Structure formats: C-alpha cells, structure tokens
Amino acid sequence: MSVVDVLLRSEEPSVRWKVRTRVLGEPTDGTAARRLREEIRRSPRVRRLLAARDADGRITNPKQVYAKWHGAHWVLAALADLGYPPGDESLHPLRDQVLRRWLRDVEVPLVQGRYRRCASQQGNALRYLTALGILDAGDARTLAERLVRWQWPDGGWNCDRNPTAQTSSFMETLLPMRGLARHDAGAAGRAAEVFLTRRLAWRRSTGALIHPDFARLHHPLYWHYDVLGGLVGMVEVGAIGDPRCGDALDLLAAKRLPDGGWPAEKVFATRAGDPLDWGGTGARRSNEWVTADALAVLAAAGQLS
C-alpha cells in the first residue's frame, strides 16, 4: 500500500481528516469531512484533552492557563491541530480563560524602539480560536491589532530584552504569522519574510544552519520551530510557491523514509510531559502525524504525485 493508503486506515480520525482534506483535496465542508470531524470530537484523544474540565467547563487544575502542556491554552491549540469541529459553544469557558489572560492590559517593554513581547502566545490564541470558530470579531481584531503594534521592523517578534537584540525570533514569529494569516494578510506577509529571507532555516550572512533543531522534525511543535513547521506556515500565508522555500522543501523530501513516511526525530515535551502519545520518536521510524503534515506541504507545493 502507498503511505496515503496506510494513513487513510489510521486509528486516528484526525490523521485521516488531514490526509483527506489537505493531501487529497477533499472539501472541508463536505459530508465526509464533517463526518470525520464528528468522529474527532468523540475520539479518545479529544476526550482525554477535555477530561480536566470542571463543572463550569474550565480547566483550573493546573491553575495557569499556559501550564505546559495541560493548561487551557495548550488544550485548545491541540484541538485546533486535530481538526476538532468548529463552533462548539461548550469550549467557550476555555476560550474565556485564554482571552482573560492574553487580552489583559500589561505594560510591554519598549527597548531600542522594539516591543519585547512573547507574541507566540497571543499569536497562537488568534490561530486556534479562529480555527475552532469560537472567536468573535471584536476579540479577533484586538488580538490582531496588538500583534501588529508589537511587530518589529523586519516583520517578526521577539521577547529578548537585551538592547542588542535587533532581529526577530523564529519561535516568536511563526505562530503570530499563522494567526494573522486569516486576519491581516499584509502583516502575515511581512512576518513571512523573516523566514523567507533565511530560506526557512539558514543564516543570511554565512548560509549556515541557524540551529540544529531547525533541520529536525518534531511533533507537536508547541511554540518551537522546525523546517516542517515553517513550511506549514508558508502554506497558510500562501507563500509555499516562493522559490526561497526550495531548500526547505528539498530537506523535507530528503528525510522521507523507505516506507514513504517521515519520522519524528525529536520531542520537545521532555520537561513537562504531554498527556498524549504522539507516536514516539526515532530517525528510522515513520510517525503518522509528521507524515500527514509533510504530505500536505508537498501537495500544496505541487511536489506530490
């Protein structure tokens, strides 16, 4: 069987949904896709994510919304990535927890003319609340306006308060770019240049790899960065056809295993355990989550037969 056939037989409805809609191009509002999303809603993975809700529908243990990887922020991010069906009002208590945290008034340091803010937090919230269909226009506008106000001259974001820091962070820029993709195309396009001018992983000055982890594949990424995550972002902002994505696409293709899949080479959830099993890691072992994303990127780039 082809790797697509294998994934279409996955026990995970989210994997099947990703392949059908993002690789095979089936309509996301079609009968089959809606049926799959209802299966996702009832899946053991989703039930486990939402098991910590209290009688009011909130997650208060752990107390912090941003607690890795059990807080409301990360639960909603995972649901969006899984393809959870949009418009579920039962998620509103979790949404409200998140918005109370990320929309509260705080003084953002302005150093050398640049706002120093971990914009991946608001950017991710804008992304996943939009995907889940539970963000009203006013709150979406507020989140987007804050992100644009904090945006650095080179198009990205950084929370480094060192006055010598003058370049945006890949980790702090990817999620805001993805969040803004459906709200402010101009700001998202400026953010994309942070990655594109570096061919998604390489230094402009020397051509050397920026960080070894950028060339390794991971799942989930959480707030981190790797070349596959960067390519997923390029698909979302409509830049996957840019020639500057070519080296990253070649790197991704080179990591394909003999069985047609891709590995999760490393995991980021080491200090604070993720409550879910995402298929394990290993350079010679295919991971269906990474494989589904890699196939979707190659399909969008017109490099998948």
Secondary structure, 3 states (H helix, E strand, C coil): CCHHHHHCCCCCHHHHHHHHHHHCCCCCCCHHHHHHHHHHHHCHHHHHHHCCCCCCCCCCCCCCCCCCCCCHHHHHHHHHHHCCCCCCHHHHHHHHHHHHHHCCCCCCCEECCEEECCCHHHHHHHHHHHHCCCCCHHHHHHHHHHHHHHCCCCCCCECCCCCCCCCCCHHHHHHHHHHHCCCCHHHHHHHHHHHHCCCCCECCCCCCECCHHHHCCECCCCCCCCHHHHHHHHHHCCCCCCHHHHHHHHHHHHCCCCCCCCECCECCCCCCCCCCCCCCCCCCCECHHHHHHHHHHHHHCCCCC
